[in-house]
């Protein structure tokens, strides 16, 4: 039976020459003749057209809940909550966030740029009123929402969101 199979299938052979239809383009390596690095070639790769990614050349989205991506239930809970007061500890317009020191003491509270109401960018020393909202995923931390400046810090320059500078 095996004699019939080998005679019917001449492509199946025990020799290495008949089993490899693709010929190698690299020179055979032998221990007596060293190969120069310029003689070695990396395999050529096909350049595939990559699918356009919506996130290419953009920043990674923030995991913090901003006004735009906050759920309706979280926004409703924050709106129903009490109003607190505090002083702006720091705020960076370029970074888009800052911190508020509560007037009743405690840890500083994070504030995102999307949660600031009013025409002025807060600066250090501004008195603000705000409501609080928990930050997912564990809801252990809080952030200030619906932040409004109640009193501008005297003797400081304030900038409007449009870029005009006002000195108080």
Secondary structure, 3 states (H helix, E strand, C coil): CHHHHHHHCCCCCCCHHHHCCCCCCCCCCECCECCCHHHCCCCCCCCCCCCCCCCCCCCCCCCCCCCCCCCHHHHHHHHHCCCEEEEEEEEECCCCEEEEEECCCCCCEEEEHHHEECCECCCCCCEEEEEEEEECCCCCEEEEEEEEEEECCCCCEEEECCCCEEEC
